[in-house]
């Protein structure tokens, strides 16, 4: 009985103990599962680690949620997710599309739970972060001005051999026009009109914070080819390692750049590597260049002067790194035989650039970049270079009095007569020898120190050093051939011109961000210093034997040199105050000192104030969000400046000598009151986006007044002075509307189509000259044609002789120095289209202008030489012949309205299906540069003489078309491998 009772009691106890043990094991198992950690990394598509991303984990099908935020390394951590369960992760971050990771199965303890997510940046322009004009990083929505950002992906497919050409049609509120088709030609860049009759309108350009030499006119000691088509410093700025370009167009946007930024600022940021491994790109471009013959008067000119050129360019780039460091390298080789016969415009350019980024501890980051360029090219004589020039000979009718004196009506020549001319021209072109060699080095270094989370201090410095050597050789054989004078051996010459430009830039600034209640504040304080030196030397020799390239071998030798230096330093402070992330007040001021300021001037101040109101952040705007994605109102007023000329404040003595002996004369009178030109710009605008950023529209109005504009005044006769002196006496007005829109009418899985269009109006006038007489900006003598500054007229209007004819067609009246038209358009803009279908991409871009005029000086010469009577009444020809060819210049003025298609391209990208392949992508493309021109003028409206009458860096508006080559057409195929 006891045994039964014992078993009866023992069995239930064993059962209870087993159940209890099972419960303990189950509880322990669940406890172990609840302690599982899940980590992850969030980065952008470019590989940048994103700090502050909100991460939510929700059990699939359940309601339980967990939250986390990424740290400065883009990492997030969940400590207590259940192993074996599935979770849906969602990611939200300002400026980026929401991301998700669905149904992630959490692994048990001991196994790694890690997630990698990449977020795509929104198209919302207001969330972009910019630097230019702000000192340090700040989002666009907080600032009251517009900043145009161009990403590397928008530039890499555009065929171009120079930076300013790359930007054509990409800057919606700026106009960029190449003044000629030869390598190294200058460009006319205009931002909101022309605000100076003294200084060229080219914006200042920075690369990684280093101020670049941006000379875009002829130099002080012209020499060589600069007398025809001037040589631009912008032509050798590298463009193949660009991460992005930022552009601001004057006014309040450029206030923090002070005395040198009234024409706007372009800043290039180079690549510094990635945070997601290594990528390698190798690309080859090969194609043909053909002359643009649309504007030639004679069909046979193309057979006389041009050839088909071979274009080739090779590019290799390496980008890599991690969250602690990054590196990039880009190397390029360009070789182009050009479209001039005998390769007289061939161009060979080698450049390489590198970038580096490293975290020197948790709080300090170092960045650097290095760029080197060697650019070699030849020039064919053109423009007003004197003697024989090809286009003047062929298109201007000068063949009638050059060399053997041909029949200048080329298209009427017999084949045999044209063959004789062609042989003569071929020899004249072959004997030319004009070589340009440019070496350029740019170095940038910067340190960013973050002592605590809300504080950032940046110290940066760098150097831009550019050496240009231009050698022009005219042999006795060349001179005898082109002048039809034989057996003279004393006319050979060698001219060597050298320009060394060095710029040093230093900058120190700090930014502190803080919050109090509904207010967010960004305080920026900084200082900037730059010094530029410009040293030029010209050595020339005449009466030299053929074959010699040394000036020392000449019987007669001459030398000339010049030196200039600019030093500018300033301190600025900016406060950006935000209320509930929707209303922002933008305040700032900069004070500048400069040795070129007069002793009575002192420090010059540049204030700004603006407001930005993001309507789409208002609660009541929510009901409109389905249609209107974002909306912002902006308004500001700000001041920016143009520096006076080097040493313009000083009184000088001129030791020019007299009758072969030493002598001294009065030099520059000096001006103790001279200061910078100051442009005060008031603007307001609105930025809208609709239908989830499918439609973006920006509209604005600006009014810019340049007070204290610098005009050159002659001395009073009683003073005994000989030279003119600059004084701040003028006032120039620019005003206009700016519109820019981007449309995405199609956006599906396979198809995407986008269209961009910009439209700008412009009114320009010299409001007040304070009695200063009209003076020449460009052109020739007052008897011929000039572009002029005069009160009551646009800057650089065309002035010449206006003639009227009687009923029989003979000249009746002629008025000298008449207004013949403005060189500044009253309407301009750009347009583009981009269509993508799966792996295919088709793109095109163009720009246009309306309302400007220019002189067809070639046509006027053709009339003078009897090559054409086009547009001139027969009665005048019968009565006076060519005697009055300068008495009715108005008959040769033409409107320069145009639409020019800059680029058309087609790309196909092939990506491997399998992972872990060495080749990550292959892109094959074909593009055409300068394919189509539609113009109201019979000449190329962009190919105009760009030199300024006041010399280096002076204002010019074009306006005179004279023996200048058009930019050639390029047909280029490309293959790009991504590894």
Secondary structure, 3 states (H helix, E strand, C coil): CHHHHHHHHHHHHHHHHHHHHHHHHHHHHHHHHHCEEEEEEEEECCCCECCCCEEEEEECCCCCEEEEECCCCCEEEEEEECCCCEEEEEEECCCECCEEEEEEECCCCCCCCEEEEEECECCCHHHCEECCCCCCCEEHHHCCCCCEEEEHHHHCCCCCCCHHHHHCCCCCCEEEEECCCCCCECEEEEECCCCCCCCCCCCEEEECCEECCCCCCCCCCCCHHHHCCCECCHHHCCCCCEEEEEEECCHHHHHHHHHHCCCCEEEEEECCCCCCCCEEEEEEEEEEEECCCCCCCCCCHHHHHECCEEEEEEEEEEEEECCCEEEEEEEEEEEECCCEHHHCCCEEEEEEEEEEEEECCCCEEEEEEEEEEEEEEECCCCCCCCCCCHHHHHCCCHHHHCCCCCCCCHHHCCHHHHHHHHHHHHHHHHCCEEEEEEEEEEEEEEEEECCCCCEEEEEEEEEEEEEEEEEEEECHHHHHHHHCCCCCCCCCEEEEEEEEEEEEEEEEEEEEEEEECCEEEEEEEEEEEEEEEEEEEEEEEECCCCCCCCHHHCCEEEEEEEEEEEEEEEEEEEEEEEECCCEEEEEEEEEEEECCCCCCCCCEEEEEEEEEEEHHHCHHHHHHCCCEEEEEEEEEEEEEEECCCCCCCCCCEECCCECCECCCEECCCCCCCCCCEEEEEEEEEEEEEECCCCEEEEEEEEEEEEEEEEEEECCCHHHCCCCCEEEEEEEEEEEEEEEEEEEEEEECCCEEEEEEEEEEECEEEEEECCCCCCEEEEECCCCCEEEEECCCCCCCEEEEEEEEECCCCCEEEEEEEEEEECCCCCEEEEEEEEEEECCEEEEEEEEEEECCEEEEHHHHHHHHCCCCCCCCCHHHHHHHCCCCCCCCHHHHEEECCEEEEEEEEEEEEECCCCCCCCCCEEEEEEEEEEEEEEECCCCCCCCCCCCCCCCCCCCCCCCEECCCCCCCEEEEEEEEEEC
